Structures are given as structure tokens and as C-alpha cells.
Amino acid sequence: MSPTQRVELRLLGQTLTVRTEAAPDHVRALAAFVEERVGDVQRPGVRDPLAALSLAALDIADELFRVRDDRARGTDDVRARLDALVALLEQVTPPGPS
């Protein structure tokens, strides 16, 4: 486990200090990603920073949930295909000695 460290970053014009075990560059990349998403929300006309941050957070959460759902469906699909393959193999494989 990495030691906890403080990472200072700027997000939406505010300086924040985050305690984390993650690499500082990783935390800064996360902040940059959030800042970019907030900018995407502000372009169409949302000027209130809190509203923009809230909308960006909802957008990011929606993306996360969709990826989780896709992954779960993919896992179920792989499992179904493997089960079908095993059934086919069992049909064509001669029974072993008892």
C-alpha cells in the first residue's frame, strides 16, 4: 500500500488539497478530466459553477453506470457462450470409461 500524501490541485478556480494514496499525477489527471467535463456543460450556457459541476458529476455517473451495465451484459454473454460450447463438446465427445 502506498503512503498517504497530500496533493494540491486547482479545480474550478479553487485550490484543493486531497489526501490520497494515489499518484499525484493521477489525481491531477482526474481533476483535469472533471474540469474538462464541467467546461463541456458550461459551453451550452450553464454559468453557475455549482450547477455545472453537478451536471458534470451526473454525466460522469451516468457514463460509469452504463459501462458497468455493459460489462455485466458482456460477462453474461460470455458465460452463455461458454455454456453452449461446453454442451456442444459434451455432445460430440465419446463417453469415457466408467
N, C-alpha and C positions, 0 to 999 in steps of 0.2 A: 504494500500500500504506500502511495506517495505521501509525503508530509503535507500538511495543510499550509497553504501560503495565501498571502493577500495579493490580489490582482486589482489594480486601479484601472478603470476604464471610463470613457465618456459615452453616455447614451442619451440621446435627445437633449443635448446641451447640459446634462447633469453629470457630475463626477460621482462615480460609484466605486466603492471598494467591496470586493467579493472575496470571501474566504472559500477556498476550493482546494481539492486535491488534483484537479485537472491542470494540464499545462497552461501557462499564461497565454500562449498564442492561441490555444483552443478557445479559451474564454473570450478573448478579444475577437476571434472569428465569429463566435456566437453573437456577440454584441453587434458586430458589423452586419450580420445576417438580419437581426431584428431591426436595426436601423434602416436597412435597405427595404424591408417589408413595410415598415412604417412609411417610408418615402413613397412606396407604391400606393399606399392608401391615401396619402396626402395629395398626390398628383390630381386625382379627380375632384378635389375641392374640400376635403376634410382638413380643417385648420387647427382644431383643438388637439393639442398633443396627447392628452389623455384618451380622447376618443380614438385618435389614430392608433395609439398603442394598443387599446382594447380591441379594435378591429383587426389589427395585425396579429394579435395573440389568438383571436378566434380563427383567423385564416390559417395560422400555423397549426393550431389544434385540429382543425378540420383536415388538413393535409396529413397530420400524424395518424388520425383515426382512419382515414382512407387507406393509408399504407398498411396499417395493422390489419384492416379487413381484407385487403388484397393478399397479404401474406397468409392469413388464416385460410382463405379460399384456395390459395396455391398449395398449402400444406394438405388440405383435404383432397384436392385434385390429385396430388402425387400419391397420397395414401390409397385412393380409389384405383388409380392406375396400377400400383404395385399389387394390390389385392387381385385385380383382374389378371395380371401377369402370372401371379402365383397359381391362380385357378387354372389358367391355360397350361402351365408347366405340369401341374398335377394330372391333368387330363392326358398329356402325351407321354408322361414318364411311366414306364412299366413299374408295377408294384415290386417292392423289394422283398427278399425272403423274410418270412415271419419267424 
